[in-house]
Amino acid sequence: MKNVSSSVNPKTEKFLTPPWGLLVFALLTTNLVVAEQPAPHTKISGNVTDATGKPLEFTTVMLLKAQDSTLARGVISDANGHYEIESRATGQYLMAAQQVGYGKTYSAPFAVSADQPTLTIPVMSLLEEAKTLNEVQVTAKKPFIEQQVDRLVVNVENSIVSAGSTVLEVLEKAPGVTVDQQNEQIKVNGKQGVIVEIDGKRSYMTMQEVVTMLRNTPSDNVEKIEIITNPSSKYDAAGNAGIINIRFKKNKNFGTNGNLTLGTGYQLQPGGRGRGNASLALNHRQGKINVFGNYSGARFTGAGGNDIFRSIPYNGTVTYFDQKSTRLNNGYNHNFKAGLDYTITKKTTLGVLATGFVEDWRQPNAITKTDILNANRAVMRRFVTGTSVENQWKNINLNANIKHDFDGKGREWTADADYVQYQGKSNNLLGTQYFTPDYQRSGSPDSIRNRMPSTIQIGVFKTDYVHPFKKGKFETGLKTSYVTSDNDLTFETKTDSWAVDMGRSNRFKYTENINAAYVNYSTTLGKKTQIQTGLRLEHTLSEGNSITLNQVNRRNYTNLFPTLFVTQSIDSSNTLTFSYSRRIDRPNYQNLNPFVFFLDPYTYQQGNPNLRPQFTNSFQLTHVFKGKVNTTLGYAKTTDAIIDEIPRQIAAENKTYVTSENIDNRDNLNLTISFPVSVTKWWTMQNNLTAFRTRNKTVYNNEFVELTWSSWNVYSSQNFTLSKTLSLEVSGWYNGRGGYDFWIAQPMGSLNVGLQKSVMAKKGRISLNVSDLFWTQQFRGQTKFQDIDFSVRSYWPSRQARLTFTYRFGNQNVKTTRDRSTGADDLKSRAKSEN
């Protein structure tokens, strides 16, 4: 067994400058200094029900200060609707309870005194329609990062530094989340295989396309982002790293109302460019009909680039490639949603929904300058490659759904039917001119181009049934999906005129049918233990057909995916939750396509039709202390792990390419700690720390290799209330040095500052913020083992100043639209273009 360590090229060994490190250190140490001091405890308890008196499980219950309604503590009610909260301070308080689909409910104010060990609050009943409370104005604000028992929530709409940014930029701030801009990947706790959902509906694109879309989607109409690392059997089995669910804002008002946002920004770094965004959300509820919709659009430009240095050994000597690339991207993005809910009876609701986007991404003239050096580092040859890229994507998702509530006590049936279509066009033009070491033209230039129209069509049907019991709940459901994908790559070369290169062109068709069924059961054992167990069965039938190569790969397999969740309330201050799940990740559609995609004459990407699905067993233990401090320890083992960016070399031709391959297995151990701190009435903090260790085992060039690395991530935000209408936020994140698959990445981080002013009787809001203040968000990494020695530095438009204006108009008392997911929730991230 060989243990391969990765040494780092001095050219890439550059850590962050002292200002960033000192600021992060100061933020963390300040938190420890201002920790709360012990005080007498008063146990406050009560119950939450619906209008019929049925207990409401997992309801958010908050202890608020009566003077200004700021949040003191919060808990989640148990399966019987019971809650307990401890107060360490005396004074006047009130309780608030809320749950999705119900209006928020408040208790009458009450006093907490030092000689009062227990206090019982009258039952709070939540109504289906939101009620206006005239006696109390609630100003409690959720923290930007909120760690719940089963998921981590990023409350986007509460963050000043997120105003005017993109969804991808917000994700970079989430604890444990790593956005690999170099390879366009999103990882959670160092693991690939993340499933990205929009309002509970999974994206049908590949991770590269998801990253591109989120990079160009404004975050101003996003309410929150949920990160679920261990989903239950009700969710599709795909995604070994869990689910990232992006939930857009929903209106909660009667009549007609809406929300308008306008924003602009400018890149504060070399080659800086501007950008703009706008969004509009409308909602109308009258009688039995609720009509809703939103639109967001953005135009963007951004300058970036990368420096690559690699060596290729062959026949006892070494050839070096030194490349520097600059690029300017531009384009636009339009997202829309329109829907209607019709209440047929008090128990039955019928709905239709249409969502989609149009995106145009262009790289009109990327320039890559390459020097080829001999073993003595003397230049032997130079060449310059100009690249022009145009990518266009159109998506439409049509959904029809029905929900029937049998008795108003939680027994319900839902069904969804979806049709999804993606249409894409990718046009790439590469021109290369060769030079001598003294920059004299040498030989004839090379010109190549390729075009790849793509069409993906998806049909999905699912149905779910929920049946509650006195101390538990039973859930079951069925789902079927059918996918067709057609990609026609035409590759052309030019001498005197353009001619099709049949050896590089390829048409690839893919079909996939997945049928699934699941059961889920949850119950309480005694007063302190809750248990949920489930089993999901999925049958997959797929066929990949390379028509040009006359190569067909068929797969037919059936798998079981069990889940288990156990929650134990040790006492009023400590709760433990254990969870287990088995999951699957199927190869992306285009990763199975054996095409060759050239980046320059010596660098290309190649598909792999022999990819197999990967399977992951995940274990997680979460401890919650006093509803605030969350500590989660997780372990995952993946067999046949898929790595998307494995480097390979053809030394005799001085060529390097990347491809996707299965490795033997991957082990991942991770730890996450989350804790808020209230310094004063006007200063609050939120802090998260994640550490992980990963080990990959595989065979490379007929030799066993083992790659092991550790890394960590920290996030901290400071929120200051300067006046009733003015607030300030300072936040930062930092990724320590660590490895990702075959790469070793150097430390990277970002410091962000934002100021927000409420105007127009608090119906308007103006936000000004600067992200990546010191321009420390740059990727530097290296992969070095056996014949591979590859170093890279990459940068993108991360340092930006943004100005955003948001205005709320119309009646502010409409009940929210139904929060639901459609049947199209398990395939979207697997379509692929070659951006």
C-alpha positions in Angstrom: 0.0 0.0 0.0 1.4 3.4 -1.0 0.5 6.6 0.8 0.8 9.5 -1.7 1.3 12.9 -0.2 1.0 16.1 -2.2 3.8 18.7 -2.0 2.9 22.2 -3.1 4.7 24.1 -5.8 6.3 27.3 -4.3 4.6 29.3 -7.0 1.2 28.4 -5.5 2.2 28.4 -1.8 0.7 31.7 -0.8 -1.4 32.1 2.3 -3.8 34.9 3.1 -2.4 38.3 4.2 -2.4 39.2 7.9 -5.5 41.5 7.8 -7.8 38.6 7.0 -6.4 36.2 9.5 -6.4 38.7 12.3 -10.0 39.7 11.6 -11.2 36.1 11.7 -9.2 35.5 14.9 -10.7 38.6 16.5 -14.2 37.6 15.6 -13.9 34.2 17.2 -12.1 35.2 20.3 -14.6 38.0 20.9 -17.3 35.4 21.0 -15.7 33.6 23.9 -15.2 36.8 25.9 -18.8 37.8 25.7 -20.3 34.4 26.5 -23.4 34.5 28.7 -22.9 34.2 32.4 -24.8 31.8 34.6 -28.1 33.0 36.0 -31.1 31.5 37.8 -33.2 29.2 35.6 -37.0 29.4 35.1 -38.4 26.4 33.2 -41.2 27.7 30.9 -43.5 25.0 29.3 -46.6 24.7 27.3 -48.4 23.1 24.3 -49.1 24.0 20.7 -52.2 22.8 18.8 -54.2 23.6 15.6 -57.7 25.1 15.6 -59.2 21.6 16.2 -57.0 20.9 19.3 -54.7 18.5 17.5 -51.1 18.8 18.8 -48.7 20.4 16.3 -45.4 18.6 16.2 -42.1 20.3 15.3 -43.5 23.8 15.7 -41.0 26.7 16.2 -41.6 28.2 19.6 -39.8 31.5 20.6 -39.4 33.3 23.9 -39.5 37.0 23.1 -38.8 40.0 25.3 -42.0 41.9 25.8 -40.3 45.3 25.7 -39.0 45.1 22.1 -40.0 41.6 20.9 -36.4 40.6 20.4 -35.7 36.8 20.4 -34.4 35.4 23.7 -34.5 31.7 23.1 -36.2 29.2 20.7 -37.0 25.5 20.6 -39.0 23.0 18.5 -42.1 21.3 20.0 -42.0 17.5 20.2 -44.4 15.0 18.5 -47.1 15.8 21.1 -46.9 19.6 20.6 -45.1 20.1 23.9 -42.2 22.5 24.5 -39.9 23.5 27.3 -37.7 26.7 27.4 -35.4 27.9 30.1 -35.1 31.6 30.9 -31.9 32.8 32.7 -33.1 36.4 33.1 -36.0 38.0 34.8 -38.4 40.4 33.2 -41.5 40.6 31.0 -41.8 38.1 28.2 -44.2 36.6 25.7 -44.3 33.3 23.7 -44.6 33.0 19.9 -45.3 29.9 17.8 -45.2 29.4 14.1 -45.3 26.6 11.5 -45.5 26.5 7.7 -49.1 26.8 6.6 -50.3 28.5 9.8 -50.3 32.0 11.0 -47.9 33.0 13.9 -49.6 32.9 17.3 -48.6 34.8 20.5 -49.3 34.4 24.2 -50.2 37.2 26.5 -47.2 38.9 28.2 -46.0 37.3 31.4 -43.4 38.0 34.1 -40.4 35.8 35.0 -39.0 36.3 38.5 -35.9 34.8 40.2 -38.0 32.8 42.8 -40.1 31.1 40.1 -38.6 27.7 39.1 -41.4 26.7 36.7 -44.0 28.5 34.7 -46.8 27.0 32.5 -48.1 29.0 29.5 -51.7 28.5 28.3 -52.1 26.4 25.1 -51.4 28.3 21.9 -53.6 27.4 18.9 -52.3 28.1 15.4 -54.9 29.1 12.8 -54.7 28.5 9.1 -55.2 32.2 8.4 -52.6 34.6 9.8 -54.0 36.9 12.4 -52.8 40.5 13.0 -51.7 41.2 16.5 -52.3 44.8 17.5 -50.9 44.8 21.0 -47.4 43.6 20.1 -45.0 44.6 17.3 -42.6 41.7 16.7 -39.1 42.7 15.6 -37.3 39.4 16.2 -34.9 38.6 13.4 -33.6 35.2 12.5 -29.8 34.8 12.4 -28.2 34.5 9.0 -27.1 30.9 9.8 -29.6 28.8 11.8 -28.6 25.3 12.8 -31.7 23.1 13.3 -31.7 19.4 14.3 -32.1 18.0 10.8 -30.8 20.8 8.6 -28.8 24.0 8.5 -30.7 27.0 7.3 -29.2 30.2 5.7 -31.7 33.0 6.1 -30.8 35.0 3.0 -33.5 37.7 3.3 -32.1 38.8 6.7 -28.5 39.4 5.6 -27.3 42.8 4.6 -24.1 41.6 2.9 -26.2 39.3 0.7 -28.3 42.0 -0.7 -27.7 42.4 -4.5 -25.5 39.4 -4.6 -26.0 36.1 -6.4 -27.3 32.8 -5.0 -23.9 31.3 -5.5 -22.2 34.1 -3.5 -24.6 33.4 -0.7 -23.8 29.7 -0.8 -20.1 30.4 -0.4 -20.9 31.8 3.1 -22.7 28.7 4.3 -20.8 26.6 6.9 -19.4 23.4 5.4 -20.2 24.4 1.8 -17.3 24.8 -0.6 -17.8 26.3 -4.0 -15.0 25.2 -6.3 -15.0 27.9 -8.9 -12.1 26.3 -10.8 -14.0 23.1 -11.6 -17.5 24.5 -11.0 -18.5 22.1 -8.2 -20.4 22.5 -4.9 -19.3 20.3 -2.0 -20.7 19.9 1.5 -18.2 18.8 4.2 -15.7 18.0 1.5 -18.1 15.7 -0.4 -19.3 15.9 -3.9 -22.7 14.6 -4.9 -24.8 17.5 -3.7 -28.4 17.6 -5.0 -29.6 21.2 -5.6 -33.4 21.9 -5.4 -35.4 25.0 -6.2 -38.5 25.3 -3.9 -38.3 21.5 -3.4 -38.0 20.7 -7.1 -34.7 19.3 -8.1 -32.7 20.9 -11.0 -32.2 18.7 -14.0 -28.9 20.2 -14.9 -25.3 19.0 -14.1 -23.4 20.6 -11.3 -21.5 22.8 -13.8 -24.7 24.1 -15.2 -26.2 24.6 -11.7 -23.2 26.6 -10.7 -23.5 28.8 -13.8 -27.2 29.4 -13.2 -26.7 30.2 -9.5 -23.8 32.5 -10.4 -26.2 34.6 -12.5 -29.4 34.4 -10.3 -30.0 37.4 -8.0 -30.5 36.4 -4.3 -32.9 39.3 -3.5 -36.0 37.1 -4.1 -34.5 34.2 -2.1 -35.9 33.6 1.4 -33.6 30.9 2.7 -31.3 28.0 1.7 -31.7 24.7 3.5 -28.8 22.2 3.7 -30.0 18.7 4.6 -27.0 16.4 5.0 -29.0 13.2 5.8 -32.5 13.2 4.2 -35.2 10.7 5.1 -36.6 8.0 2.8 -39.3 10.4 1.5 -36.6 12.1 -0.5 -35.1 10.6 -3.6 -32.1 8.4 -2.8 -29.7 10.5 -5.0 -27.1 12.7 -3.5 -24.4 11.3 -1.1 -23.6 14.8 0.2 -27.2 15.6 0.9 -29.6 18.3 -0.5 -29.3 22.0 -0.9 -32.9 23.4 -1.2 -33.2 27.1 -2.3 -36.5 28.5 -1.3 -37.7 31.7 -3.0 -39.8 34.3 -1.1 -43.5 33.8 -0.8 -46.2 36.4 -0.1 -48.2 36.2 3.0 -50.8 38.9 2.3 -54.5 39.1 1.4 -55.6 41.1 -1.7 -53.0 42.1 -4.2 -49.4 42.8 -3.1 -45.9 42.5 -4.3 -42.2 43.1 -3.9 -39.9 45.0 -6.2 -36.0 44.9 -6.1 -33.5 46.9 -8.2 -29.8 46.4 -7.9 -26.5 47.4 -9.5 -22.9 46.4 -8.8 -19.3 46.8 -9.9 -16.3 44.5 -9.8 -13.5 46.1 -7.7 -10.5 44.3 -9.1 -8.4 44.4 -12.3 -10.6 44.4 -15.4 -13.6 45.2 -13.4 -17.1 45.4 -15.0 -20.6 46.3 -13.9 -23.8 44.3 -13.6 -27.4 44.9 -12.8 -30.4 42.9 -11.6 -34.2 43.3 -11.0 -36.9 41.2 -9.6 -40.7 41.5 -9.2 -43.0 39.2 -7.1 -46.8 39.5 -7.3 -49.6 37.7 -5.4 -53.4 38.0 -5.5 -55.7 36.0 -3.2 -59.5 36.3 -3.5 -62.1 33.8 -2.5 -61.0 30.3 -3.6 -58.4 31.4 -6.0 -54.8 32.4 -5.4 -52.7 33.6 -8.3 -49.0 34.2 -7.8 -45.8 34.7 -9.8 -42.3 36.2 -9.8 -39.7 37.2 -12.3 -36.0 38.0 -11.9 -33.5 39.1 -14.4 -29.8 40.0 -14.5 -27.2 41.2 -16.9 -23.6 40.5 -16.0 -20.1 40.9 -17.0 -17.0 39.7 -15.2 -13.3 39.5 -15.7 -11.3 36.5 -14.6 -8.4 34.3 -15.5 -6.1 31.5 -14.4 -2.4 30.6 -14.4 -1.5 26.9 -15.0 1.9 25.3 -14.7 2.4 21.6 -15.5 5.1 19.1 -16.2 5.1 16.0 -18.4 7.8 13.4 -18.0 8.7 11.2 -21.0 11.8 9.1 -21.9 13.9 10.4 -19.0 13.3 14.1 -19.6 10.6 16.6 -18.7 8.6 19.1 -20.7 7.0 22.0 -18.9 3.9 24.0 -19.9 3.4 27.5 -18.5 0.0 29.0 -19.3 -1.7 32.3 -18.5 -5.3 32.9 -19.4 -7.5 36.0 -19.3 -11.2 36.0 -20.0 -14.2 38.3 -20.0 -17.6 36.8 -19.5 -21.0 38.4 -20.2 -24.6 37.5 -20.7 -28.0 37.6 -19.1 -30.4 35.4 -17.1 -34.2 35.4 -16.8 -36.1 33.3 -14.2 -39.9 33.1 -13.9 -42.6 31.4 -11.9 -46.3 31.6 -12.4 -49.0 29.5 -10.7 -52.6 29.2 -9.5 -54.2 27.4 -6.6 -57.9 26.7 -6.6 -59.6 25.6 -3.5 -62.3 23.2 -4.8 -63.6 22.4 -1.3 -62.3 23.1 2.2 -60.4 19.8 2.0 -59.2 19.8 -1.6 -56.9 22.1 -3.5 -55.9 21.9 -7.1 -52.9 23.8 -8.5 -50.9 24.4 -11.7 -47.4 25.8 -11.8 -45.0 26.9 -14.6 -41.4 27.7 -13.9 -38.4 28.2 -16.2 -35.4 30.2 -17.2 -33.6 31.6 -20.2 -29.8 32.0 -20.0 -27.2 33.3 -22.4 -23.5 33.0 -21.4 -20.7 34.2 -23.6 -16.9 34.3 -23.5 -16.2 36.3 -26.6 -12.4 36.3 -26.6 -10.5 34.4 -23.9 -6.8 34.5 -24.5 -4.4 31.7 -23.3 -0.7 32.3 -23.8 1.4 29.1 -23.4 5.2 28.6 -23.2 6.6 25.1 -23.8 9.9 24.7 -21.9 12.5 22.0 -21.8 14.0 20.3 -18.8 16.3 23.3 -18.2 13.3 25.6 -18.2 14.3 27.2 -21.5 11.5 28.2 -23.9 11.3 25.8 -26.9 8.0 27.0 -28.4 5.2 29.4 -27.7 1.6 29.5 -28.8 -1.5 31.7 -28.3 -5.0 30.3 -28.3 -8.0 32.5 -28.7 -11.3 31.0 -27.5 -14.9 32.1 -28.2 -17.7 30.4 -26.4 -21.4 30.8 -26.6 -23.8 28.8 -24.4 -27.6 29.2 -24.4 -30.1 27.3 -22.3 -33.9 27.4 -22.1 -36.0 25.5 -19.6 -39.7 25.0 -19.0 -41.3 23.0 -16.1 -45.0 22.4 -16.2 -46.7 21.0 -13.1 -50.2 20.0 -12.1 -50.9 19.0 -8.5 -53.7 18.1 -6.1 -53.9 18.0 -2.3 -56.8 16.4 -0.3 -57.0 16.8 3.5 -59.3 14.0 4.8 -60.1 15.2 8.3 -58.0 18.3 9.1 -55.9 16.3 11.5 -52.9 15.6 9.2 -54.3 12.7 7.1 -53.7 13.9 3.5 -53.1 12.7 -0.1 -51.1 14.6 -2.7 -50.2 13.9 -6.3 -48.0 15.7 -8.9 -47.5 15.4 -12.6 -44.5 17.2 -14.3 -43.2 17.8 -17.8 -39.8 19.3 -18.1 -37.8 20.3 -21.2 -34.3 21.7 -21.6 -32.9 23.0 -24.8 -29.3 24.0 -25.1 -26.8 25.2 -27.7 -23.1 25.3 -27.2 -20.8 26.8 -29.8 -17.0 26.9 -29.4 -14.3 28.4 -31.6 -10.6 27.9 -31.0 -7.8 29.5 -33.0 -4.1 28.8 -32.2 -1.1 30.6 -33.6 2.4 29.2 -33.0 5.6 31.2 -32.3 9.3 30.7 -31.9 10.9 31.5 -28.5 11.6 35.1 -29.8 7.9 35.5 -30.8 8.3 35.0 -34.6 5.4 33.2 -36.2 6.0 29.5 -36.8 3.9 27.2 -39.0 0.3 27.5 -39.9 -2.4 28.4 -37.4 -4.9 25.8 -36.1 -8.6 26.5 -36.2 -11.2 24.2 -34.7 -14.8 24.6 -33.8 -17.6 22.5 -32.4 -21.4 22.8 -32.0 -23.5 20.8 -29.7 -27.3 21.3 -29.6 -28.9 19.4 -26.7 -32.5 18.4 -25.8 -33.6 16.9 -22.6 -37.2 15.8 -21.9 -38.5 14.5 -18.6 -41.8 13.2 -17.5 -42.5 12.6 -13.8 -45.5 11.4 -11.7 -45.6 11.0 -8.0 -48.2 10.4 -5.3 -47.8 10.6 -1.5 -50.1 9.6 1.4 -49.8 10.7 5.1 -51.7 9.0 7.9 -51.2 10.2 11.5 -51.7 8.2 14.6 -52.0 9.2 18.3 -48.3 8.9 18.8 -46.9 8.7 15.4 -47.3 9.1 11.6 -47.1 6.8 8.6 -46.1 8.0 5.1 -45.9 6.2 1.8 -45.6 7.1 -1.8 -44.8 6.1 -5.4 -42.9 7.8 -8.1 -42.0 7.2 -11.7 -39.8 9.2 -14.1 -38.7 8.9 -17.7 -35.8 10.9 -19.2 -34.6 11.2 -22.8 -31.4 13.2 -23.7 -30.1 13.9 -27.2 -26.7 15.5 -27.8 -25.3 16.0 -31.3 -21.7 17.2 -31.3 -20.3 18.4 -34.6 -16.5 18.9 -34.7 -14.9 20.8 -37.5 -11.3 21.8 -38.5 -10.2 24.4 -40.9 -7.3 24.4 -43.4 -8.6 26.3 -46.5 -12.3 25.8 -45.5 -14.2 24.2 -42.7 -14.6 20.4 -42.8 -16.4 18.0 -40.4 -14.0 15.8 -38.4 -15.9 12.5 -38.1 -13.3 11.1 -35.7 -14.2 13.8 -33.1 -17.9 14.3 -33.9 -20.4 12.2 -32.0 -24.1 11.9 -31.5 -25.1 10.5 -28.1 -28.6 9.5 -26.9 -29.5 8.6 -23.4 -32.8 7.2 -21.9 -33.5 6.5 -18.3 -36.5 5.2 -16.4 -36.6 5.2 -12.5 -39.5 3.7 -10.5 -39.5 4.2 -6.8 -41.7 3.4 -3.7 -41.1 4.3 0.0 -42.6 3.9 3.4 -41.8 6.1 6.4 -43.0 5.7 10.0 -42.4 8.0 13.0 -43.5 7.7 16.6 -42.6 8.6 20.2 -41.3 6.2 22.8 -42.1 7.6 26.2 -41.8 11.3 26.8 -38.3 11.9 25.6 -37.6 9.6 22.6 -38.7 10.1 19.0 -37.9 7.6 16.3 -38.4 7.6 12.5 -37.5 4.8 10.2 -38.1 4.4 6.5 -37.2 2.3 3.4 -37.1 3.4 -0.2 -36.9 1.0 -3.3 -35.7 2.3 -6.6 -35.4 0.4 -9.9 -33.3 2.0 -12.7 -33.3 1.1 -16.4 -31.0 3.1 -18.6 -29.3 3.1 -22.0 -26.5 5.2 -23.4 -26.1 5.1 -27.2 -23.2 6.6 -29.0 -24.6 6.5 -32.5 -21.4 7.7 -34.1 -19.2 5.1 -32.4 -22.0 2.4 -32.5 -21.5 1.8 -28.8 -24.4 1.0 -26.5 -24.3 0.7 -22.7 -27.3 -0.7 -20.9 -27.9 -0.8 -17.1 -30.7 -2.5 -15.1 -30.5 -2.5 -11.3 -32.7 -2.4 -8.2 -31.6 -1.1 -4.8 -33.0 -0.6 -1.3 -32.3 2.6 0.7 -33.1 2.4 4.4 -33.1 5.4 6.8 -33.2 5.8 10.6 -33.6 8.8 12.9 -33.6 8.7 16.7 -34.0 11.8 18.9 -33.5 11.6 22.6 -34.3 14.5 25.0 -31.7 14.0 27.8 -33.0 16.9 29.8 -34.4 20.4 29.2 -30.9 21.6 28.0 -29.6 18.6 26.0 -31.0 16.8 22.9 -29.3 14.0 20.9 -30.2 12.9 17.4 -28.8 10.0 15.5 -29.5 9.4 11.8 -28.5 6.9 9.2 -29.2 6.8 5.4 -28.0 4.9 2.3 -27.9 6.9 -0.9 -27.0 6.6 -4.6 -25.4 9.0 -7.2 -25.9 8.1 -10.8 -23.5 9.4 -13.4 -24.4 12.7 -15.2 -25.9 12.1 -18.6 -23.0 13.7 -20.5 -20.3 12.1 -18.3 -21.4 8.9 -20.0 -20.9 10.4 -23.4 -17.5 9.3 -24.8 -17.0 12.6 -26.6 -13.8 14.6 -26.6 -14.0 18.3 -25.9 -10.8 20.4 -26.6 -9.8 23.4 -24.6 -6.5 24.0 -26.5 -4.3 21.7 -28.8 -2.7 20.1 -25.7 -5.6 20.0 -23.3 -9.1 18.4 -23.5 -11.9 16.7 -21.6 -13.3 13.2 -22.4 -16.4 11.3 -21.3 -16.5 7.8 -19.9 -19.4 5.5 -20.9 -18.3 2.9 -18.4 -19.1 5.0 -15.3 -21.0 3.1 -12.6 -23.3 4.5 -9.9 -21.8 5.3 -6.5 -23.4 4.2 -3.2 -22.9 6.0 0.2 -23.7 4.9 3.8 -24.0 8.0 6.0 -24.1 8.2 9.8 -24.7 11.4 11.8 -24.9 12.4 15.5 -26.2 15.8 16.5 -26.2 17.4 20.0 -28.2 20.5 20.7 -27.5 22.5 23.9 -30.2 24.9 25.1 -31.5 25.3 21.7 -28.5 27.3 20.6 -25.2 25.3 20.4 -25.4 22.6 17.7 -22.6 20.0 17.3 -22.8 17.4 14.5 -20.4 14.5 14.0 -20.8 12.7 10.7 -19.2 9.8 8.9 -19.8 8.6 5.3 -18.4 5.7 3.3 -18.8 5.7 -0.5 -18.1 2.7 -2.7 -17.4 3.1 -6.5 -17.0 6.8 -5.8 -17.2 9.0 -8.9 -14.5 11.7 -9.4 -15.3 14.2 -12.2 -11.8 15.7 -12.6 -9.2 12.9 -12.7 -6.2 14.1 -14.7 -4.5 11.9 -17.3 -1.6 12.4 -19.6 -0.4 11.2 -23.0 3.3 11.9 -22.4 4.4 11.0 -26.0 2.2 13.8 -27.4 2.6 16.2 -24.5 -1.2 16.1 -23.9 -3.2 16.4 -20.7 -6.8 15.5 -20.3 -9.4 15.1 -17.6 -12.1 12.5 -17.4 -14.6 11.0 -14.9 -13.8 7.7 -13.3 -14.9 5.4 -10.5 -12.4 4.9 -7.6 -12.6 2.0 -5.1 -14.0 3.9 -2.1 -14.0 7.2 -0.2 -14.2 7.8 3.6 -15.4 11.1 5.0 -15.4 12.2 8.6 -16.8 15.7 9.5 -17.6 17.8 12.5 -19.7 21.0 12.6 -20.2 23.3 15.5 -22.7 26.2 15.4 -23.4 28.8 18.1 -24.9 32.3 18.3 -24.0 34.9 20.9 -26.0 37.9 22.0 -23.4 40.5 23.1 -25.8 43.3 23.8 -29.3 44.4 22.7 -27.8 45.9 19.6 -24.9 43.4 18.8 -25.4 39.8 17.9 -23.1 37.1 16.5 -23.4 33.8 14.6 -20.5 31.4 14.4 -20.0 28.1 12.6 -16.9 25.9 12.4 -16.6 22.8 10.2 -13.7 20.3 10.0 -13.5 17.2 7.8 -11.1 14.5 6.9 -11.3 12.5 3.6 -9.5 9.4 2.3 -9.7 8.2 -1.3 -8.5 4.7 -2.3 -8.0 3.7 -5.9 -5.8 2.2 -8.6 -4.0 4.7 -10.8 -1.8 3.5 -13.7 -1.9 -0.1 -12.3 -0.6 1.1 -8.9 -2.6 1.3 -5.7 -2.8 4.9 -4.2 -4.3 6.3 -1.1 -5.0 10.0 -0.8 -5.7 11.4 2.6 -6.2 15.0 3.7 -7.9 17.2 6.3 -9.4 20.7 6.1 -11.6 23.1 7.9 -14.0 26.0 7.3 -15.1 28.8 9.6 -17.9 31.4 9.3 -18.7 34.3 11.6 -21.1 37.3 11.3 -21.5 40.3 13.4 -24.8 42.2 13.3 -25.1 45.7 14.7 -28.4 47.6 15.2 -27.3 51.3 14.9 -30.8 52.8 15.1 -34.4 51.9 14.4 -33.8 52.2 10.6 -30.0 51.6 10.3 -28.1 48.4 10.7 -24.6 47.1 9.9 -23.3 43.6 9.2 -19.7 42.3 9.1 -19.1 38.7 8.1 -16.3 36.5 6.9 -15.5 32.9 6.0 -12.2 31.1 5.7 -11.4 27.7 4.1 -8.2 26.1 5.5 -5.6 24.3 3.3 -7.0 20.9 2.3 -7.6 18.4 -0.4 -10.5 17.8 -2.8 -10.3 14.5 -4.8 -6.9 14.7 -6.5 -6.3 18.4 -5.7 -4.6 20.2 -2.8 -6.1 23.6 -2.3 -4.4 26.5 -0.5 -6.3 28.6 2.1 -9.0 31.0 0.8 -11.5 33.3 2.4 -13.5 36.5 2.2 -14.5 39.5 4.4 -17.8 41.2 3.7 -19.3 44.5 5.0 -22.8 45.8 4.5 -25.0 48.7 5.6 -28.8 48.8 5.4 -31.3 51.6 5.8 -35.1 51.3 6.1 -37.0 54.0 4.3 -40.6 54.9 3.2 -42.2 53.9 6.5 -40.1 50.6 6.5 -41.7 49.6 3.2 -38.5 50.3 1.4 -34.9 49.2 2.0 -31.6 50.4 0.7 -28.5 48.2 1.1 -24.9 49.0 0.3 -22.3 46.2 0.7 -18.8 45.2 -0.4 -17.9 41.5 -0.8 -14.4 40.1 -0.6 -12.9 43.3 0.8 -9.3 42.3 0.5 -9.6 40.1 -2.6 -8.5 37.0 -0.8 -11.1 34.7 -2.6 -8.7 33.2 -5.2 -8.2 29.5 -5.8 -4.6 28.2 -5.6 -4.0 24.4 -5.8 -1.9 21.6 -7.1 -2.2 17.9 -7.9 1.1 16.0 -7.8 1.5 12.2 -7.8 3.1 9.7 -10.2 3.4 11.4 -13.6 1.0 14.2 -12.7 2.4 17.6 -11.6 -0.2 20.3 -12.2 -0.5 23.7 -10.4 -3.2 26.4 -10.9 -4.2 29.8 -9.7 -7.7 31.0 -10.6 -9.6 34.2 -9.9 -13.1 35.5 -10.8 -15.3 38.6 -10.0 -15.4 38.1 -6.2 -14.7 41.6 -5.0 -17.7 43.7 -5.7 -19.6 46.8 -4.5 -23.4 46.5 -4.7 -26.3 48.9 -4.2 -29.8 47.5 -3.9 -33.3 49.0 -3.4 -36.3 46.9 -2.3 -39.9 48.1 -2.0 -42.9 46.2 -0.6 -46.3 47.3 -1.8 -50.0 46.2 -1.5 -51.9 44.5 1.4 -49.6 42.8 3.8 -52.1 40.2 5.2 -52.4 37.5 2.5 -52.0 33.9 3.5 -48.9 32.3 1.9 -49.1 30.2 -1.2 -48.9 26.5 -0.6 -45.3 25.4 0.2 -44.9 22.3 -1.9 -42.5 20.3 -4.0 -43.5 18.9 -7.4 -42.7 15.4 -8.8 -39.7 16.7 -10.7 -37.3 16.5 -7.8 -34.8 13.8 -8.5 -33.1 14.3 -11.9 -32.5 17.9 -12.7 -28.8 18.1 -11.7 -27.8 15.4 -14.1 -28.2 17.1 -17.5 -25.0 18.6 -18.9 -23.6 21.0 -21.4 -19.9 21.7 -21.9 -19.5 25.2 -20.5 
